[in-house]
Amino acid sequence: MPRKKPQKFFQAPKGMRDLLPQDWVFWDKLVKTSQTLAEDYGFQKIETPLLEDAELFIRGTGATTDIVGKEMYFVKTAGAVSLALRPEGTPGVVRAYLENGMASLPQPIKLFYYGPMFRHEQPQAGRWRQFYQLGLEIFGDSGSVLDAQLIQFSFHLLRMVGLKKTNIQINSLGCPQCRPTYRKAIVDYYRHRKEKVCPDCRRRLKENPFRLLDCKEEKCQPIKAQAPAMVDYLCDECRKHFKEVLEFLDELELPYFLNNSLVRGLDYYTKTVFEIFWEEEGAAQLALGGGGRYDDLVKELGGKPTPAVGVALGLDRIVDLMKKERVKVSNGPNFKVFLVQLGLMGKKKSLKLFEKLHQAGIPAAESMSRDSIKAQMKIADKLGVKFALILGQQEALDGTIIIRDMQSGVQETVSQEKVVDELKKRFKK
């Protein structure tokens, strides 16, 4: 007889993955720490749809960016509207800020979000097609102190989750007043060297010259290193703003260095841009996040001119580093008691008692599917609980329960009605 072909299971799409229980102990620590810190900094949580009008990103993120031109997932719909899975969070938050009338509230508005983003790029270590970002956005204030505060937040968060080998790269991209002069300088520089750069850079020279500084191709790096620097072309206002940001960072004693080729991969940035890197001896730098000021984006998306600044951190990479650095995390719930049941009556009473313990704030574990007391006690011992609560057929009929001290082995029978109070007394000892 011909052999049966082995059954083929469905697999996650290329570049996407499952986050398993052993992963979530790290994710929980990072997400909870992020939310607490964001709230301490005065940010309020917002959540926007995974799907947005594709035009939002074409106009916001930029039609000539790799994110929109090469990596965005477009979604076919029955109607005429073209939708896209969000490749980043900022345009959606700007849309929500405008749509929900936040521009008329007292400013600044400080918002944070956490969730999945989607980009159809080549999967590799630390880079997924579905990835998670933490983002913070501040609307309605042009103060340079806010640029520094977002950098401070990012640095502080990474320290709190055990990542200390980090540094900051920073640059200024100027504003619409001083950028044209720099644009001319960069075009003139590259025009005489266009035969020596990659095809993408030759395209960028025509479409968006600032993207030339974002090229990662090895052959283009020596040319990029000698390119004119934007800081030499800043107007007085932009120079003052950038100087203040650096002075704030000096005051905070945060390690940074100027990177004249740092432009970020998004078209909406003005003035300050920055990235946070993980730096390890003998290894390539790893970008953990970045951000900057985008004072023209709100107007570009239909609002009044509104200064704004934001940051986004790549949570997947941060979790990978937390694992690599063996950051201490909780191994799950810290159970204090284990419910051991025997027989149908014991199960029924245990199910009710489990809810009662939960409502009283006593973390309890159980194994309702098992009938063997020996097997259940083995699990209780493995979990390291302080007490086992044993409820069999006889206890169910009597309205009692056995409390067993797992360390001493001493057992005591008490009323089911009083077991919660009795446990609370024992936990206080």
N, C-alpha and C positions, 0 to 999 in steps of 0.2 A: 504493500500500500504506500502511496506517496505520503511523505511527511507533511504534516500540517505546518504552515508557516506560523512562526511565533506571532502572537497578537501584538500589534503595534499600538502603543498608547499615544494619546495626544501629548504634545510638548508645548511649553511656553513659546510664543513667537520669538524669532531671533532678536537678540538684544534686550529681551525682557526676562524677568525672573520672579520666583516666588520668595517672599520673605517668611522664613520658617520660625517656629517658636524660639529656637536658640538664637535667631537673629534679633528677635523683638526685645530681648533683655537689654541690648545695646540701643536699639531704636527708641525704646521707652525712656531710657535715661536721657538721650539726646533731645527728644521732643519735649519731655517734661521740663528739662533744664532750660531749653530755648523759650518755652512759653512763659515760665516763671520770670526769666530774665527780661524778656520783652515787656512784660507787664510792669516789672520794676522800673523800666526805662520810660514808662508812660504810653506804651503802644496798646492798641485795642485790636482784637482779632477780626479778620474778615475772611470770607470764603467766596470765591468766584467760580463760575462754571468751568469744566474741563474743555468744553466746546465754546468757541466764540466765532463771530463773523470773521472770516479770513482777512477781510480788508482792514480790520483793527490792527493786525500784525504787519500787514503790507505797509500801511501808513505809519504805524508806531515803531515797530522794531526796525523796519527799513527794507524796501523792495530789493536793494542790491546786497543785503547781507547774506552770508552763507546760510544763516538760520532760516530765512524765508525762501531764498532762491534754491537751496539744495536739501534742506532738512525738515521742512514743515510737513506734517500730515494733513492733507486736505480731505474733507469728508463729503461724499456725494449725498445730496438730499433730493427729495422729490420736487422741492420748490426751486426758485431761482437763486436763493441765497447760498453762497459758498461758505461752508463752515470749515474750521480748522481746529485740531487738537492743540491746546496751548503749548507753545515751545518755551515760553517763559511767562513770568507772572505780572510784570509791571504794566503792560498795556491793559490787561483785564482789570487791574485795580484802578487805573486811571479812568477807565470806562465806568466802573462802579462809583467812583468818586463823583463823576459828573452826573450820571444817570440818577443817583439817589440824593442829589441836592447837597452834598457835603461841602461844596464850594461856598454855600451861604452860611455855614456854621462858623463859629469862632475858630480862627486858624492859629497855629498849625494843626493839621489833622495827622495823627500818627497811627499807622495801621501795620499789622503784621499778618502773615499767612504762612501756611505750610501745606504742601501737597505735591502730587505728581505732575511732571511736565513731560513732553514728548518731542523727540527729535529723531529723524531718520538718518542717523549717522553711523559710521562703521563702529560696531561694538568692539571695545577693548578694555583692558584692566581699568576699573574705576569709571568707565563710560558706558552708559546704558541708553537704550532708546526710550525706555520709561525710567525716569529718574526723579528724585525728590529734592525740592528746594524749600528752604526757609527764606522768606523775603520780608523786609521792612521798608516801608515807604513813608516819607514825610512830605506833606503838601502845605504850601502857603507861607513858607519862610525861606528867605534867601541867605540867612546867616551862615557864615563859614563854620561856626561852632557845631552845627548839625552834621556837616560832612565829617568832622572829627569824631562826633559822638557815635556815628554809625560804625566807623572804624574801631573805636573803643569797644563798642558792643561786640563786634565780631571777634576781636582779640580776646575779650573777657570770656565769651562763650567757649571758645576753643580751649582756653585755660581751664575752665570749669569742668570740661569733659576729658581732661587729662592730656591735651595736645599742646605742648610747649615749644616745639621746634618750628615756630612760625615767624614769617616776616611779611612786611607790607611793601608793595611797590605802588608808586603813586605818580601821577602826571596831571597836567591841566590841558584841556582841549580848547580852551578859550570860548569865545561867544561869536554870534553872527557878525559882530563888528570887527573883530580881529582875525577871524578865520580866513576870509578871502585872501589876505596877504600871505598867510602861511600856505594856503592851497596852491597859490601861484608858485611859491618857492619849492614845494614838494613836487609839483608837476614838472617844473623846469629841471629839477634834479634827476627825476626818473626818466624824463624824455630822452636824455642823453645816454641812458643805461638800459633802455627797454629791451635790447637784444640779449642782455645778460640775466634777465629775470624770468620767472616761470610764466606759463600762459595765463594763469589766474591773475598774476600781477599786471600783465599787459592789459587784461580786461578791466581790472580795477583802475588802472591809470585813466581810462576813458570814462568809466561809470562813477567811481567814487574813490578819488585818490587817497583819502584818509585810510581806507581799508588796506592800502599797501603796507602800512606799518603793522598790520595784524597778520601778515603772512608767516607761516611756520615752515615753509620749504627751506631746506638747508642751503641751497645755492643762492637764495635771496638774502640770507642773514648778513654777510659782509657789506652788502650794498645798503641794507636797512640801517646798519650800525652807524654809517656815515651820513645818513639823511639829515636834513635840517630839523632842529628841535622846536616844537611848538612854544616852549617856554620863552624862546628868544623873540617871539612875535606877539606875545600877549599885550592887550591894551592895558591901560593903567588900572581899570577896575578889576579885570581878571587877574592881573599880577598881584594886586592888593589882596584879593580873595584867597589866592593860592598861598601867599605868604602867611596869611592868618591861619589857614588850615595846618600848615607845617609847624607854625609856632604852637598851636594847640597840641599837636602830636609830640612836640618836644617837651611841653609841660607835662604830658601824660607819660613821658619816657617810653613811648612805643617805638620799636625798631622799624625804620623805614628807609628806603632809598629811592631816588628819582629814576624813573624809567621813561626816557624820552619817546620810546616806541610803543608805549602802552596806550591803546585806543579803545580796548574792549570790542566785542563783536557786535555791538548794537549801534544804530545810527543816531539815537536820540540824545546822546550824552553831550553836556556842555560843562565847561570849567572842570571841576575835580573828577578824576577817575582813579580807581584804585583796585588792587587785587591782593588777596591774602594767600600766601604760599606756605606749603609744608616743605621744610628744607632738611634734608638728611645727607650726611657725608657719604659721598660715593654714589649718590642717586640723583636723578633728574628732579628738578623742582616740580611740585604738584600743586596746581591751583585748587584751592578749597572754596573760593568764592570771590566776589568782587561787586563793585557798584560805582556810583558816582551821581553827579547832579544832572538833572534833565529839565532845565527851566523852560524849554519850548514845547515839551510833549503835550501838556494839557491843552495848550492852544491848538496844536496840530490835530488833536483829536476832537476839536469842537468847542473847547471851553475858553474862558478868558485867560490872558497871560498869567501863569501861576508858577512861581518857583517851586521846585521839588527835588528831592534827593532820595536815593534808595540803595539797598544792598541785598544781594541774594547769596546764600551759602549752599553748596552742594552736599546734601546730607549723606548720600551714598558713600562718597569718598571719606567723609568724616567718620562714619561708622566703620568703614574698612580700616582706617588708621587706629580707631579705638581698639579694634580687635588685635591689630598688629602690635600696638603698644601695651596690650594686656591691661586695659583700663578696668578697674574693679567695678562690677555692676551686680545688682541683685539677681540672684538665680531664680527669680519667680516669687510667688506669694510666700510670706513668712507665716506658715500655718502654725497655730498654737495647739489645736486639738484635732483628733481624728475620730470620726464616727464609725464605730464597728457595729454592724447589725447582723442579725441572724433570723431567718424565717420571714414569712410574708408580713406578719404583724410588726415585727421589728423594723422591717423596711419602711412600712407606712409611717410608723412613729418617728423613725430617723429622718425621713424626708421632711416632716413638719418641724422637727427639732433643728435641722440644718438651716432652714429659713429663719428660725428664731435666733439662732446663734449669729447669723449674718446681720440681722436687724440690730442685734446688741453690739455689733462691731467686733465680734470674736472670729478671726479667720479660721475656718474649719475645712478640713479635707475629708474625703470619703471615697469609697469604692463600692457603690451600690450594686454593681453587677456581680460582685463576688459574694459567695455564700460561706466560704471557709473562714472561721475566726482566725486560724493560724496565718492564712495568706494575708488577711487584712492587718493583723498585728505586725506582720513583716513590713508592710508598706508604711505603717505608722512609725515603726522604728527607723526606716530608711529616711523618712521625711524629717526626723528629729523633733517631733512634736513633744510638748511637755506632758500632755494628758491624752489618754484614749478613753472615749465614752462608749461603753459596751451596752447594747440594747438588744436583748434576745426576746424570745416568745414570752418567757416568764416575766421579764421586766415590763414588757408591753402590757401584759395583763395586770400587773401590780401597780403600774404608774410610776415605776422607779427606773433608775439607770445606774450603772456602775462607773465610777470615775477611777481610772487606773493611772497612778503616777509612773510614767515610763522609765524614770531613772531609778526609783527605789523598788518598784514593783508592788507597792502598797495599794490596795483597792478599798474603796468605800462606796456603799450604796446610798444614794440620795433620791429624793423625790424629783420627778421630771420637771415639776413646776418650779423647783428651786435650783435647778442645775446651773442656770445662767448666773444667778447671784453667787452661788458657791464657787463657780469658776473665777468670777471677778475678784472674790476674796483671795483665792489662791494665787492669782496673778500679781496681787499687790504685795505678797510676802517676799 
